[in-house]
Amino acid sequence: MISPARRAAFATLLRVFEEDAYADRAFPAAAAGLEERERALAQRLAYGTIQRVRTLDHGIEALGRRPVAKLDPPVRAALRLGAYQLAFAEVAVHAAVNESVELVRAAGLERAVSFTNAVMRRLALGLRELVEALPEGTVTEAALRDSYPDWVAELWWRELGPDEALALMRAQNEPLETVVRRNERKPGEIAGEPDAEIPGALHVERIDRQALREGLFWPQSRGSQLAGLAVGSRKGERVLDLCAAPGGKATQLAGEVTAVELHPGRARELEENCARLGATNVHVLNVDALELPADLRDFDRVLVDAPCSGLGVLASRPDLRWRAKPLPELQRDLLAVAAERVRPGGTVLYSVCTISAAENEAIVDASGLEVEPLGEEWPQFAHPRRPEFLLTLPHKHRTSGFFVARLRRSQA
């Protein structure tokens, strides 16, 4: 017997590592039809394995004495999944071992069953101790123990210092709080605890999928909601959202909102989400934000929630750490478009879900726009080095990492 949760996690790992699929796309398909408890376990196993894969591969190679890259894909996925359970999850050892072996058998690799069984038994005897003994005194050691690419660990080590970097790396290997934004456009009761700092944010135990389908709320971290609130849009204003899909922030904004999305599929998804949430003030435009029609100008406010390396959302996007790359050129270009399209005296809100000076304050500093200090309005989220900006940090604020800056175009 193989539990439905482990089958779904196994299928997700194969899609992500062997087919380069995105975890948040692969998992829903693999977990379709699972009851809520099994689905939650499957996601925990799949996402945890993807996050910790560098550490797991080190342990498998040390104890299994064979390069992971040379294993058959189903064997590799089964060993990684089993190793995660043995090293980081509180599950029965026999279940982790036996079901990993059965996953290989079910994949039709009978010749690899005995090998998988032997390696899993060695992992059961020594993997947790091996992992716990890994040092993290240097940036290279920390990257291995906490399972990050070297460049990410080096970036945070340099910008935050070793102690803060370690705390951040550890925090993004753990599930963050589950928070939704209450949709005030629709009546209905949502069970949850209101957040003390972010108006409209609710802490919930789980996502109520029926209420989500009815548009009563939108799953959105407090860091993301903070960025939407900082736009400061009001009824009667014209607002441009340059990178709008899937619509979390666009549907948060007041005023007449023009929501731009480049990709046709994501634009359709954005329209569907706006309709579900009753955001009739949002008009979706399927165009390239860098090539807007000439008549789209003189907006009171522009939101640039720019594509980025995503280093602030690694807890919820487990595969992103292995594919992330900084995008400063695109961010500069988008901010330049915003500066052209906002009216004189209007404001631009620049936000990115990353923790990297090159994509955060350096982009704003090069924009030539006047900074409107936000740290006094939201002192608990003030950037530690540049308090005129906001920076939410997973290890401090228990939410996703967001950089937020509000800028003003001169009247001239």
N, C-alpha and C positions, 0 to 999 in steps of 0.2 A: 504494500500500500504506500502511495505517495500522497501527502496531504495536498488539497487544492492550493493552499497558500504557497507551498514550495514549488509546485508545478508552475504557478504564475510567476513567481520570482525567477525561476530558472529560465522560463521563456523570455522574460524581460532582459535578463543578462545576455542571452544569446543575441537578441535584437540589438542591444546597445553596443556590445563589444565586438560582435562579428559582422553586423550589418550597419554599424555607425548610426543607428536610430537614436532619437532623443528619448530619454527616459520618460518624460511626461507625456510622450505620444505612445511609446511602446507599452507602458504599464497598463493604461486603461483597457487596451485591447486584450492583453494577457489576463487581466483580472475580471473581465466581463462575466457577469453571472454569479460572482462570489458574494456570499452574505457578508455583512458589515465587518464582523470580527475577523473572518478569514482574509478579507480585503486589506484590513489594517495590518495584519501580520505579514501578508505578502509584500505590501509596500515597504514595511520596515525592513524586511529581509533584503528585498531588491535594492532599495535605495542605500541601505547601510553597506551592502557589499560593493556597490558602485563607488561610494565615497571612499571606502577603506581598501580599495583594490591594490594600491601600491604596497601597503603593509601586508596584506594577505598574500600577495605574490611572493614577497620576501620570505614569509613563513613557509609557504608551500615549497619553495625551492630549497630552503635550508633543511627542512625535515623530509621532504619528498625526494630530494636529490635528483630532480629532473627539471630543466628549464620550462617554465610555464608556456612560453611561446611555442614550444615544440609539441604541446599536447593537442589532441583532437578537441575541437571547439566544445562539444558537449561535456567532455571530461574536464576541460578547463573551467567551464561554467559551474559544473557540479562541485568541483573542489573549492572554488572560490566561495560558493554559497555555503557549503559545509564549513569551511574555515571561518567565515564570518560568524556563524552561529556558535562555533566553539570558542572563538576569541572575544566576541563582543556581545553576544545575546545570551539571555538566560533561558536556554532551552535544554531539553533532555539530551545528553550526549549521545545515547543510543539512537535517538530519532535523527539527529543531525548526521551521524555516520551512516546509518542504514538507508535513509531516504536519499542521501547523496549517491550511494551505490546504485540504488534502484533507478534513479534518474538516468544514469549512464546505461543501465540495462534497457530501460524503456526507449532510449535513443537508438537502440539496435547495435550497441557496441559491446557485445558480449565478451569480446577478446580483451576489453579494457576494464572489465568488472573487477577482476582480482587485483589489478594495479590500483584502481580507485579505492578499493577496500583497504589495501595495505597502507596507502598514503593517509587515508582518513583516520585510521587507527593510530598512526604516528602523530598526526595532528591532535588527536584527542588526548594523547599523553603529554604533549609538550608545547602546543601552540600558544595557549594563553600565557604561560610562563615566559615564553620567548618574547612575545609582544610586550608584556609588562616590563621586561628587562631592557628593552630598547632605550638607549639614551636619547636625550633631546637637548643637550647642552649647547650644541652648535646648530646653525640654521640647516645644515645638511642632515644632521641627525633628526631634527624636528620634522623636516619634510618627510622623511621615511616613516617615523613613528606615527605621525598624525595624517599621513597619506595625502600629501599635496605635491604638485610639481615644484621643482626647486625654485623656479622664477617667482612663483607666488609667495612662497615662504621668504625668499630673499627680499622681495618688495616690502612685505609687512615688517620684517626684521629691521629693515633700514628706516622705514617711515614711522613706525610705532615703537620701536625698541623691542628687545627680546621678550620681556614679560608680557607686554600687551599683545605682541604677535602670537605668542603661545596661547594666551587666553582666547584670542580670536579664532585661532586654528581649532582649538578644542571645541569652542562653542558651535562652530559650523559643521561639526561632526555629530551634533545632537539635534533632535527635533526642537524647533522653536515653538512658541505659543501659537495656538490656533485662533486667529482673529478674523472677523468679518466686518464689513461696513454696512450698517443698517441703511436700507433704501427708504428714504423718507417719502418717496413718491407713491409708495404702495402701503396700504394698511395691512396689518397682520402682526401676530405675536412671534417673537424670536427669543428663544431661551438663551440667555447669556449674561455676562457681567459687564456693565459699561466700563470703559476704560476711564481712568481718572484724568488723563492728559489729552487724549485725542477725542474730540466730540464726534459721536456717531460710531465709534469703534466698539465692538462687542467681543469679549473673550468667550469662546464657546468650547465645549468638550469635543465636538465633532461637527463636520459639515453636514447639515440637514439637506440631503439632495432634493427632496421634494420642495422645500422652501426655496432652494437655489433655482430650481426650474420655474418656480412661480415669480421669481425676481424680487423676493423680499429682502435679499441681501446680496453682497458681492464679496467673495473671499479676497481679502486685501490686507497685507501686513500694516502695522501701525506706521512703519517707515514710509511705505508707499502712500498711505492716507495723509501723512504729514506733508508730503510733497504736493498733493492735490489741494490741501487746505492752504498752503503757503502761496498758491497762485493768487488767492484773494479776490476771485472774480465775483461780480455782483450782477443782480438782475438788471437788464437793460444794456449791459456791455457786450461788445463783440469780442469773442475769444477764439484764438486759433490754437489747435493742438496738433503739432507737426508730426508726431509719431504716436498715433492714438490707440492702435490695437493692443490688447483685446478690449479696451474700453474702461478699465477700472477708474482711471483719473478723468477721462472725458465725461463719464456719466456722473462724476462728482462735482463738476463745474456748473456754476450758475451762468446766466446770460445766454446769448446766441452763440453756440459753439460750432465751429467748423473743424471736423475731425479728419485728419489726413492719414491715409494708409497706402503704402506703395503696392503691397502684394494683394492681388484680387481675392484670394481665398481668405486672407486675414481681414480684408475690408468687408467681405460678406459676414464673417464671424462678428466683426465689430457692429455691423448693422443689426444682426440678430440679438446681440447682447444689449444694445440700446433699446430695441423694441421690448425685450423681456423686462428690462428695468423701467420702462415707461419714460425714457429720457427723450422726449419729443423735441427738446431744445437742441439736440445734437444732429447735425447734418454731416453725413459721411462722404468724403471725397477720395476716390481711388486714383491718386496721382503720386508722382515722385515729389517729396517735400523740397528737393533741390531744384525742381523745375515747375514751380507753381504758376498758375495763370496770372497774368499781369494785374488783373483787377482784384486779386486777393491781397488787400493791403489796408493799412491804417486801422489795424485792430487795437483795441484797448489793452489787451493782454495776449501774450503768446506763451504757450507751454512747450518746452523742449525737453521731453522725457526721452533722452537720447539712447540709442543702442550703445552698449558698452561691454566691457569684459565680464560684468555680472559678478564680481568678487564679493558683493554683499549679499547674494542670494544663494550661496553654495549649499546651505542647509536644506533648501527646498528644491534645488536643481542639482542633483547629485553628480550628473555627468559633466556639468559645465566646467568644473575645475580641470578636466582633461581636454577640453576643447576651447577654453576661453582665450581671447586675445584682446589687447587694448585697441580702441578705435578712435584715437585723438583727432585724426584728420577729418573723419566724418562728423565728429562732435563739433569741431571748429566750424565746419561748413554749415551745419544745421543752425548753430548759434548766429552765424552771419546772416542766414536767411531770416531768422527771427528778428534780428535788429533792423532788417530792411522792411519787414512787413508790419511791425508795430508802429503805431502813430507816434509822433514826437511827444514826449512826456509819458508814454505808455510803458508798461513793465513786461519783462521777459522772465519767466521762471525756468531755470535750468536745473534739471535733476537727472541723476544717474544712480543705478543700483550697484555701485562699485565703491571700493575703498582703495583709491590710488590717486595720488596727487596729480599725476600726468593727465588723468581723465577728469579730475575734479577742479581744484583751485587753479591749476595752470591753464585750463581752457577758459575759465572765467576771466582770469587776469589778462589774457590775450584778446579778449573781446572788444575792449575799448568802451564798454558800457559802465555806467555808474552803479556801484553796489548799494543796494538797500539793505542795511543790517537786519538780520533776522534773529540773531542771538538774544536780543533783549526781549523779543516777543516769545521765543521758545528757549529760555535759558537752559533747560534740562537737556536740550539736544544741540547746544552750541558746539561748533567744531573746536576740538581741543587746542589747535594751533591758530585757527583763524575764526574767532568767535562771531564774525559778521556772517558766516555761513552756518548751516546746520549739517550735522553728520551723525546719523544713528549707527550704533555699533552693536552687533549681535551679542558680544560678551558683556556689554554694559546695559543695553536697553532691552535685550531679549526679543528683538525684532530684526528684520532684515536691514542690511546696511545701505543707507541712502545718503547721498550728498545732495544738498538743496541750496541753491543761491537765487536770490531775486535781484534783478537788474533793471535799471531804468534808462530809456533812451533820452538823450538831452532834448530840450525844447527847440534847440536851434535847427 
